[in-house]
């Protein structure tokens, strides 16, 4: 095996330019997930697709990216990170052009598959590169930079996508990737000098196949389960069975194979495994919040898409400010301090979101968003730093790949679970509220109330049912946010499983060592 690469900008080229290049690529891939969601209704009309068909535009991308993320680590070991990054950026940019030019639904699905395959490696390899080009005392700043890319991009995506779609066309949602892709490609090509680590470990085809089948089936189940009414349909049952069986076969194979696809040495690192558990929980909360807040603001509170984007914008600003400050303090303060503060603050922000009402103004939402932004910033950078603090340097690429895979699965799981809870709670709340609508309810017999909600006319009953539905939906949203707050508090005990080693003291040059007095 060749010698491990030296850390620092001297070994990898200009640190600043390489950081800009890899983060441009990672940001481009991260924002593309949320920015495309806004354009879905416009795509549906242009591509002549039904409601259940247009969802494949998202499903194809999610499944392709999930399957390819585990492979990115092996590809980086085999061909080098620079080559894989260049190929990924070029392929993602080219696929974006094809998506923008698609004229039929099958074309769009195929091009989104290609986009997911090419973009899967961008985030984990960007994280691994940032860890390697920076010395250990700068890992906190590096992970803060990486955290800005993966947390701020999904928040900006809906606002940016809505503006592009309304001002130009949904096709420009994909075309906008072209200039950023070109800049990232040229930056990596000209500035990134990689010192490759040749690892002769053979490719585990069986392990990759079983893991890919498990991840793909799981993503299909999570993405389509809600519209299929979950386990009331054969499709969801089949996907769940394939996912569970494949995961079991993969686990048994990995425990017994000589050269397993996922290096088992990573799973012996308690800090890394605990960090993966925490990022799974945090990703489920973070992604679910993004998927719930915008529909709540627009459908329940009556905000426009443009105004709702501005209402949650302070969260992005608070998140970036928090990441910037914490990235400079991580080398001096134990990351677990920030993690504890982050989980508590994010839980408080969620609890505040769970105390809203259908008639609330934007002030409490802005306050809750700012608290959440600070809390999320206190989690992502310290957690990413802690995850790789005790992991061996030669395992960083595989570790970053597994870390990103767990984060993606956590996000998908959270969205599916909380959307399902939302739908079920809406039905339960509506039934409970409707049970109070009787001629014997004194509150409904007041003349001022009967002027609007007259129980003896069809029009009055229709208006009353509309209000009951509005209240039931809002209560369901509040219940989701309260549950998220509780989940964050329950994750705090996992912090005590993190065992962080302080960086070794710097080695002084021979001529810098003071001579003993004679």
Secondary structure as the mmCIF struct_conf table of DSSP 4:
data_model
#
loop_
_struct_conf.conf_type_id
_struct_conf.id
_struct_conf.beg_label_comp_id
_struct_conf.beg_label_asym_id
_struct_conf.beg_label_seq_id
_struct_conf.end_label_comp_id
_struct_conf.end_label_asym_id
_struct_conf.end_label_seq_id
HELX_LH_PP_P HELX_LH_PP_P1 UNK A 2 UNK A 7
BEND BEND1 UNK A 8 UNK A 8
HELX_RH_AL_P HELX_RH_AL_P1 UNK A 9 UNK A 12
BEND BEND2 UNK A 13 UNK A 13
HELX_RH_AL_P HELX_RH_AL_P2 UNK A 15 UNK A 38
TURN_TY1_P TURN_TY1_P1 UNK A 39 UNK A 39
HELX_RH_AL_P HELX_RH_AL_P3 UNK A 40 UNK A 46
TURN_TY1_P TURN_TY1_P2 UNK A 47 UNK A 48
HELX_RH_AL_P HELX_RH_AL_P4 UNK A 51 UNK A 54
TURN_TY1_P TURN_TY1_P3 UNK A 55 UNK A 55
HELX_RH_AL_P HELX_RH_AL_P5 UNK A 56 UNK A 79
HELX_RH_AL_P HELX_RH_AL_P6 UNK A 81 UNK A 101
BEND BEND3 UNK A 104 UNK A 104
HELX_RH_AL_P HELX_RH_AL_P7 UNK A 105 UNK A 133
BEND BEND4 UNK A 134 UNK A 134
HELX_RH_3T_P HELX_RH_3T_P1 UNK A 136 UNK A 138
HELX_RH_AL_P HELX_RH_AL_P8 UNK A 139 UNK A 167
BEND BEND5 UNK A 168 UNK A 168
TURN_TY1_P TURN_TY1_P4 UNK A 170 UNK A 171
HELX_RH_AL_P HELX_RH_AL_P9 UNK A 172 UNK A 175
TURN_TY1_P TURN_TY1_P5 UNK A 176 UNK A 176
HELX_RH_AL_P HELX_RH_AL_P10 UNK A 177 UNK A 191
HELX_LH_PP_P HELX_LH_PP_P2 UNK A 201 UNK A 203
HELX_RH_AL_P HELX_RH_AL_P11 UNK A 205 UNK A 224
TURN_TY1_P TURN_TY1_P6 UNK A 225 UNK A 229
HELX_RH_3T_P HELX_RH_3T_P2 UNK A 230 UNK A 232
BEND BEND6 UNK A 233 UNK A 233
HELX_RH_AL_P HELX_RH_AL_P12 UNK A 234 UNK A 256
BEND BEND7 UNK A 258 UNK A 259
BEND BEND8 UNK A 261 UNK A 262
HELX_RH_AL_P HELX_RH_AL_P13 UNK A 264 UNK A 267
TURN_TY1_P TURN_TY1_P7 UNK A 268 UNK A 268
HELX_RH_AL_P HELX_RH_AL_P14 UNK A 270 UNK A 295
HELX_RH_PI_P HELX_RH_PI_P1 UNK A 296 UNK A 300
BEND BEND9 UNK A 301 UNK A 301
HELX_RH_AL_P HELX_RH_AL_P15 UNK A 305 UNK A 311
TURN_TY1_P TURN_TY1_P8 UNK A 312 UNK A 312
HELX_RH_AL_P HELX_RH_AL_P16 UNK A 313 UNK A 329
TURN_TY1_P TURN_TY1_P9 UNK A 330 UNK A 332
BEND BEND10 UNK A 333 UNK A 333
HELX_RH_AL_P HELX_RH_AL_P17 UNK A 335 UNK A 353
TURN_TY1_P TURN_TY1_P10 UNK A 354 UNK A 355
TURN_TY1_P TURN_TY1_P11 UNK A 358 UNK A 359
HELX_RH_AL_P HELX_RH_AL_P18 UNK A 362 UNK A 387
TURN_TY1_P TURN_TY1_P12 UNK A 388 UNK A 389
BEND BEND11 UNK A 390 UNK A 391
HELX_RH_3T_P HELX_RH_3T_P3 UNK A 393 UNK A 395
HELX_RH_AL_P HELX_RH_AL_P19 UNK A 396 UNK A 434
TURN_TY1_P TURN_TY1_P13 UNK A 435 UNK A 436
BEND BEND12 UNK A 438 UNK A 438
TURN_TY1_P TURN_TY1_P14 UNK A 439 UNK A 440
HELX_RH_3T_P HELX_RH_3T_P4 UNK A 442 UNK A 444
BEND BEND13 UNK A 445 UNK A 446
HELX_RH_AL_P HELX_RH_AL_P20 UNK A 447 UNK A 450
TURN_TY1_P TURN_TY1_P15 UNK A 451 UNK A 452
TURN_TY1_P TURN_TY1_P16 UNK A 455 UNK A 456
BEND BEND14 UNK A 457 UNK A 457
HELX_RH_AL_P HELX_RH_AL_P21 UNK A 458 UNK A 490
TURN_TY1_P TURN_TY1_P17 UNK A 491 UNK A 491
HELX_RH_3T_P HELX_RH_3T_P5 UNK A 492 UNK A 497
HELX_LH_PP_P HELX_LH_PP_P3 UNK A 501 UNK A 509
HELX_RH_3T_P HELX_RH_3T_P6 UNK A 510 UNK A 512
BEND BEND15 UNK A 513 UNK A 513
HELX_LH_PP_P HELX_LH_PP_P4 UNK A 514 UNK A 517
#
